[in-house]
Amino acid sequence: MMRDTKRTPECKAKHRTTLVEHISNPDNPPLSRSKLSTEVLGFTTQSVIYQVFSPDELREIEMEALELRRKSYAAKLAKVDDGLLKRAADGDPAAAKLAYQRYEGWSEKQIKEFTIDGPFLAQMFQIFPPEIAEQVKAALVARQDELT
């Protein structure tokens, strides 16, 4: 049975602060809620955390803490980004590739162009009955003419 002291607003606020401080510290590994209950808050059983906080309250605490965690290493990431951009500007091809991927959303996707006389469409036309294949081919030629 849970002691009444865990239900007081002061105690709940203290537990909330403890959780936020622990989760927001980048030096601490991510823990499950059951481990947060026993190892961080010191409760005797894993389920006590759910008696003190509702699932929505825990989600809110976790979101707040993760936002603080991100802010704590944002400055370090900015230094990494500066270093990446400097190496890219100095001519490092791997850094340039990574910079374009990170900042421009670039990827090495290959774009294949299909032409009416190409092997892919030739195979497709073999699947269709001849009269339909001719109609599709005529429509593609007309569309290609419109585009050029």
C-alpha positions as CSV (number, residue, x, y, z in Angstrom):
1,M,0.0,0.0,0.0
2,M,1.2,3.5,-0.9
3,R,2.1,5.9,1.9
4,D,0.0,9.0,1.9
5,T,3.1,11.2,1.7
6,K,3.6,10.3,-1.9
7,R,0.2,11.7,-2.7
8,T,0.8,15.2,-1.3
9,P,1.2,17.9,-3.9
10,E,4.7,18.8,-2.5
11,C,5.9,15.2,-2.7
12,K,4.5,14.8,-6.2
13,A,6.2,18.1,-7.3
14,K,9.5,16.8,-5.8
15,H,9.2,13.5,-7.7
16,R,8.4,15.4,-10.9
17,T,11.5,17.6,-10.5
18,T,13.6,14.5,-9.8
19,L,12.3,12.8,-13.0
20,V,12.8,15.9,-15.1
21,E,16.4,16.4,-13.8
22,H,17.3,12.7,-14.4
23,I,15.8,12.3,-17.9
24,S,17.0,15.7,-19.1
25,N,20.6,14.9,-18.2
26,P,22.4,13.6,-21.3
27,D,24.9,11.7,-19.1
28,N,22.1,9.4,-17.8
29,P,21.0,6.5,-20.0
30,P,17.4,6.2,-21.0
31,L,15.5,4.1,-18.4
32,S,12.1,2.4,-18.5
33,R,9.3,3.8,-16.4
34,S,9.7,0.8,-14.0
35,K,13.4,1.6,-13.5
36,L,12.6,5.3,-13.1
37,S,10.2,4.2,-10.3
38,T,12.7,2.1,-8.4
39,E,16.1,3.4,-9.3
40,V,15.5,7.1,-9.6
41,L,12.5,7.8,-7.4
42,G,13.4,5.1,-4.9
43,F,10.0,3.5,-4.7
44,T,9.9,-0.1,-3.5
45,T,7.9,-1.4,-6.4
46,Q,7.8,-0.5,-10.1
47,S,4.1,0.2,-10.1
48,V,4.2,3.0,-7.6
49,I,5.1,5.5,-10.3
50,Y,1.7,4.9,-11.8
51,Q,0.0,5.6,-8.5
52,V,1.7,8.9,-8.2
53,F,1.5,10.0,-11.9
54,S,-1.1,9.3,-14.5
55,P,0.2,8.1,-17.9
56,D,-0.5,11.5,-19.4
57,E,1.5,13.2,-16.6
58,L,4.4,10.8,-17.2
59,R,4.3,11.6,-21.0
60,E,4.3,15.3,-20.2
61,I,7.3,14.9,-17.9
62,E,9.2,12.9,-20.5
63,M,8.5,15.4,-23.2
64,E,9.6,18.3,-21.1
65,A,12.7,16.5,-20.0
66,L,13.6,15.4,-23.6
67,E,13.2,19.0,-24.8
68,L,15.7,20.1,-22.0
69,R,18.0,17.3,-23.0
70,R,18.0,18.4,-26.6
71,K,18.8,22.0,-25.6
72,S,21.7,20.8,-23.5
73,Y,23.5,19.3,-26.4
74,A,22.4,21.8,-29.1
75,A,25.5,23.9,-28.7
76,K,27.7,20.8,-29.1
77,L,25.8,19.9,-32.3
78,A,26.3,23.4,-33.6
79,K,30.1,22.9,-33.2
80,V,29.9,19.6,-35.0
81,D,27.9,21.3,-37.8
82,D,30.5,24.1,-38.1
83,G,33.3,21.5,-38.3
84,L,31.4,19.6,-41.0
85,L,30.8,22.7,-43.1
86,K,34.4,23.8,-42.7
87,R,35.7,20.4,-43.9
88,A,33.3,20.4,-46.8
89,A,34.4,23.9,-47.8
90,D,38.0,22.8,-47.6
91,G,37.3,20.1,-50.2
92,D,36.6,17.0,-48.2
93,P,34.2,15.0,-50.5
94,A,32.8,12.9,-47.7
95,A,32.0,16.0,-45.6
96,A,30.5,17.7,-48.6
97,K,28.2,14.7,-49.3
98,L,27.1,14.6,-45.7
99,A,26.5,18.4,-45.6
100,Y,24.3,18.2,-48.7
101,Q,22.4,15.2,-47.2
102,R,21.9,17.0,-43.9
103,Y,21.1,20.5,-45.1
104,E,19.6,20.0,-48.5
105,G,17.9,16.6,-48.2
106,W,20.0,15.2,-51.0
107,S,20.4,11.5,-51.6
108,E,22.1,9.3,-54.1
109,K,18.9,8.0,-55.6
110,Q,19.3,7.1,-59.2
111,I,16.8,8.5,-61.6
112,K,16.0,6.2,-64.5
113,E,14.5,7.6,-67.6
114,F,12.1,5.5,-69.5
115,T,11.9,6.1,-73.2
116,I,9.2,4.8,-75.5
117,D,11.8,2.7,-77.4
118,G,13.5,1.6,-74.2
119,P,13.7,-2.1,-73.0
120,F,11.4,-1.6,-70.0
121,L,8.5,-0.3,-72.1
122,A,9.2,-2.9,-74.8
123,Q,8.7,-5.6,-72.3
124,M,5.5,-4.0,-71.0
125,F,4.1,-3.8,-74.5
126,Q,4.6,-7.5,-75.0
127,I,2.3,-8.2,-72.1
128,F,-0.6,-6.2,-73.6
129,P,-2.6,-7.4,-76.5
130,P,-1.2,-5.8,-79.7
131,E,-4.1,-3.4,-80.2
132,I,-3.9,-2.0,-76.6
133,A,-0.1,-1.8,-76.8
134,E,-0.4,0.3,-80.0
135,Q,-3.0,2.6,-78.3
136,V,-0.8,3.0,-75.2
137,K,2.3,3.6,-77.3
138,A,0.4,6.2,-79.4
139,A,-0.7,8.0,-76.2
140,L,2.8,8.0,-74.9
141,V,4.2,9.4,-78.1
142,A,1.5,12.2,-78.1
143,R,2.3,13.0,-74.5
144,Q,6.0,13.1,-75.2
145,D,5.4,15.5,-78.1
146,E,3.4,17.8,-75.9
147,L,6.2,17.9,-73.4
148,T,9.0,18.7,-75.9
